[in-house]
Amino acid sequence: MKRLKMLLAGGTGFLGQHLTRYFTGRGYQVVVLSRRSGIGRVAWNGRTLGPWTAELEGAAAVINLAGRSVDCRYTLANKYAITRSRTESTRVLGQAIGACQAPPPVWLNLSTATIYADTAADRPANTEATGLIGRNFSEMVAQQWEAECWAAATPSTRRLVLRTAIVLGSTGGALPVMARLARFGLGTPQGTGQQWVSWLHVLDFCRAVEFLLARSELDGAFNLCAPQPLTNQEFNGLLDHYYQPRFHLPQPRWLLEIGAFLLRTETELILKSRKVIPERLLQAGFQFQFPTCRQALADLVPRLP
Ligand SMILES: NC(=O)c1ccc[n+]([C@@H]2O[C@H](COP(=O)([O-])OP(=O)(O)OC[C@H]3O[C@@H](n4cnc5c(N)ncnc54)[C@H](OP(=O)(O)O)[C@@H]3O)[C@@H](O)[C@H]2O)c1
């Protein structure tokens, strides 16, 4: 029997590697579009049409994960690269799908839960229906990213944008970094520690993608995050519990700003309050394997390298 083909644009990174393993294990033929050559990869530049577009013909699904890392200083040049890598890859994928003889029936485009404005203490959690869309740089990038997906002329292809929260895994993403900090006494509140953290176990990320692919009646924007966000203080407290370092270091905002400058990153990644609820996934009947952060960390921390 012919295997179903899944195309992962930008699938060489943290989430792409997990999706590759997950869907290969379920019998899919996974093809990765990458700017770097390698086994199972097809070359593209994330900007222009090319021979790679033939891979879309008859594919069962396409998922676009391409995007330059946001873990950098938001200089003008970096802002441009962050935005362009997302809008141009989405635009060219839309053009390629639109030109297919046998287009994939479903296209999932990554987006980010960072599309919502910083959640003030008195604001309810952001759902897809009532969430407050922000106007800062990263929030605008997310809107442009999604707009490219909706602007595509792909009438035979169901489209979903995945407003994904911080994905926790043992082999990449934010958790290994945070765990290293906790080991050295930095499992303490960052800033006030009252900012909300929305997160998702990487296995639930893959399971949610599978769920959305299978439910042909679903389209539009989906929040991909666990149903129980927690505060930064609670999150760090859970991590600290695993390492119990001999001393703890305070992390006031001013110190974090200096640290972020020296490490060439931005404090927004840890100080922005993100309170997001996966209302549409829950309404559709998706069941999380790791609904609480305590459960997710119990599974992941022992497997950290
Ligand atoms: N990880 C998270 O917690 C999280 C949360 C929310 C949203 N997201 C979004 O989900 C996507 C995947 O996340 P990830 O953690 O897997 O990221 P990642 O590990 O950084 O992988 C992203 C991939 O994008 C490709 N890429 C980078 N710059 C590019 C450019 N200028 N043009 C075209 N492709 C480019 C790279 O593939 P090649 O070098 O092989 O071409 C890279 O492997 C990203 O867009 C990210 O913003 C991630």
Ligand as a Chemical Component Dictionary entry (heavy atoms), coordinates in Angstrom:
data_LIG
# 
_chem_comp.id                   LIG 
_chem_comp.type                 NON-POLYMER 
_chem_comp.pdbx_formal_charge   0 
_chem_comp.three_letter_code    LIG 
# 
loop_
_chem_comp_atom.comp_id 
_chem_comp_atom.atom_id 
_chem_comp_atom.alt_atom_id 
_chem_comp_atom.type_symbol 
_chem_comp_atom.charge 
_chem_comp_atom.model_Cartn_x 
_chem_comp_atom.model_Cartn_y 
_chem_comp_atom.model_Cartn_z 
_chem_comp_atom.pdbx_ordinal 
LIG N1  N1  N 0  9.496  25.687 19.789 1  
LIG C1  C1  C 0  8.530  26.408 20.320 2  
LIG O1  O1  O 0  8.330  26.412 21.552 3  
LIG C2  C2  C 0  7.637  27.231 19.428 4  
LIG C3  C3  C 0  6.542  27.896 19.991 5  
LIG C4  C4  C 0  5.717  28.664 19.183 6  
LIG C5  C5  C 0  5.967  28.763 17.840 7  
LIG N2  N2  N 1  7.053  28.113 17.305 8  
LIG C6  C6  C 0  7.311  28.266 15.869 9  
LIG O2  O2  O 0  7.314  26.984 15.275 10 
LIG C7  C7  C 0  8.278  26.932 14.234 11 
LIG C8  C8  C 0  9.180  25.742 14.471 12 
LIG O3  O3  O 0  9.744  25.850 15.772 13 
LIG P1  P1  P 0  11.086 25.079 16.154 14 
LIG O4  O4  O 0  11.228 25.183 17.627 15 
LIG O5  O5  O -1 11.115 23.762 15.491 16 
LIG O6  O6  O 0  12.156 26.059 15.474 17 
LIG P2  P2  P 0  13.639 25.728 14.973 18 
LIG O7  O7  O 0  14.191 24.565 15.713 19 
LIG O8  O8  O 0  14.397 27.013 15.021 20 
LIG O9  O9  O 0  13.405 25.293 13.445 21 
LIG C9  C9  C 0  12.899 26.220 12.508 22 
LIG C10 C10 C 0  13.327 25.820 11.119 23 
LIG O10 O10 O 0  13.055 26.941 10.253 24 
LIG C11 C11 C 0  13.988 26.950 9.207  25 
LIG N3  N3  N 0  14.440 28.331 8.970  26 
LIG C12 C12 C 0  15.179 29.126 9.782  27 
LIG N4  N4  N 0  15.410 30.315 9.203  28 
LIG C13 C13 C 0  14.797 30.256 7.994  29 
LIG C14 C14 C 0  14.684 31.158 6.895  30 
LIG N5  N5  N 0  15.270 32.360 6.938  31 
LIG N6  N6  N 0  13.984 30.779 5.798  32 
LIG C15 C15 C 0  13.414 29.545 5.743  33 
LIG N7  N7  N 0  13.507 28.639 6.736  34 
LIG C16 C16 C 0  14.185 29.002 7.836  35 
LIG C17 C17 C 0  15.172 26.087 9.606  36 
LIG O11 O11 O 0  15.272 25.018 8.670  37 
LIG P3  P3  P 0  16.520 24.868 7.631  38 
LIG O12 O12 O 0  17.695 25.554 8.251  39 
LIG O13 O13 O 0  16.682 23.387 7.538  40 
LIG O14 O14 O 0  16.072 25.477 6.351  41 
LIG C18 C18 C 0  14.827 25.550 10.997 42 
LIG O15 O15 O 0  15.092 24.178 11.139 43 
LIG C19 C19 C 0  9.023  28.272 14.239 44 
LIG O16 O16 O 0  8.511  29.075 13.223 45 
LIG C20 C20 C 0  8.691  28.851 15.600 46 
LIG O17 O17 O 0  8.649  30.265 15.609 47 
LIG C21 C21 C 0  7.877  27.354 18.069 48 
# 
loop_
_chem_comp_bond.comp_id 
_chem_comp_bond.atom_id_1 
_chem_comp_bond.atom_id_2 
_chem_comp_bond.value_order 
_chem_comp_bond.pdbx_ordinal 
LIG N1  C1  SING 1  
LIG C1  O1  DOUB 2  
LIG C1  C2  SING 3  
LIG C2  C3  SING 4  
LIG C2  C21 DOUB 5  
LIG C3  C4  DOUB 6  
LIG C4  C5  SING 7  
LIG C5  N2  DOUB 8  
LIG N2  C6  SING 9  
LIG N2  C21 SING 10 
LIG C6  O2  SING 11 
LIG C6  C20 SING 12 
LIG O2  C7  SING 13 
LIG C7  C8  SING 14 
LIG C7  C19 SING 15 
LIG C8  O3  SING 16 
LIG O3  P1  SING 17 
LIG P1  O4  DOUB 18 
LIG P1  O5  SING 19 
LIG P1  O6  SING 20 
LIG O6  P2  SING 21 
LIG P2  O7  DOUB 22 
LIG P2  O8  SING 23 
LIG P2  O9  SING 24 
LIG O9  C9  SING 25 
LIG C9  C10 SING 26 
LIG C10 O10 SING 27 
LIG C10 C18 SING 28 
LIG O10 C11 SING 29 
LIG C11 N3  SING 30 
LIG C11 C17 SING 31 
LIG N3  C12 SING 32 
LIG N3  C16 SING 33 
LIG C12 N4  DOUB 34 
LIG N4  C13 SING 35 
LIG C13 C14 SING 36 
LIG C13 C16 DOUB 37 
LIG C14 N5  SING 38 
LIG C14 N6  DOUB 39 
LIG N6  C15 SING 40 
LIG C15 N7  DOUB 41 
LIG N7  C16 SING 42 
LIG C17 O11 SING 43 
LIG C17 C18 SING 44 
LIG O11 P3  SING 45 
LIG P3  O12 DOUB 46 
LIG P3  O13 SING 47 
LIG P3  O14 SING 48 
LIG C18 O15 SING 49 
LIG C19 O16 SING 50 
LIG C19 C20 SING 51 
LIG C20 O17 SING 52 
# 
